[in-house]
Amino acid sequence: LFGQLERDEPCDSEVVFERLKSDPLTAVTEVGGPFSLVFWHSESRQLWFGRDVLGRHSLLWSVSSRHLLLTSAANRQSDLEEVPALGLFMVDLSSSQNIAIQFFPWAHLTISFSTMSNVPV
């Protein structure tokens, strides 16, 4: 599971969780296997989500003017789409204003867009 992340503990999930609490962006770049992730960082009130660079695990989303929905499974008739496997996404919920989805591309990509949509709270 791990690429660069050093660990002595037997449980990968515990190590990843501790790293996510301190630095979500760096922690995910150190994971070296397939993953999809939804992580609520309660101290900063940030929701982080994304998929590994090859998109090997499903993570679906639906974004509208009224909601953001994330799930790993859905029926065929849903309007959900796969979260792009291009990097990590973060929603800062510390403000009661609009919700902006921020994008953090994987280091090897040249794609750049900072805000994908604004969703009123």
HELIX and SHEET records of a PDB file:
HELIX    1   1 ASP A   12  SER A   22  1                                  11    
HELIX    2   2 PRO A   24  THR A   29  1                                   6    
SHEET    1   A 5 SER A  36  HIS A  41  0                                        
SHEET    2   A 5 GLN A  46  ARG A  51 -1                                        
SHEET    3   A 5 GLY A  87  ASP A  92 -1                                        
SHEET    4   A 5 ILE A  99  PRO A 105 -1                                        
SHEET    5   A 5 THR A 115  VAL A 119 -1                                        
SHEET    1   B 3 LEU A  68  THR A  71  0                                        
SHEET    2   B 3 LEU A  60  VAL A  63 -1                                        
SHEET    3   B 3 GLU A  81  GLU A  82 -1                                        
END                                                                             
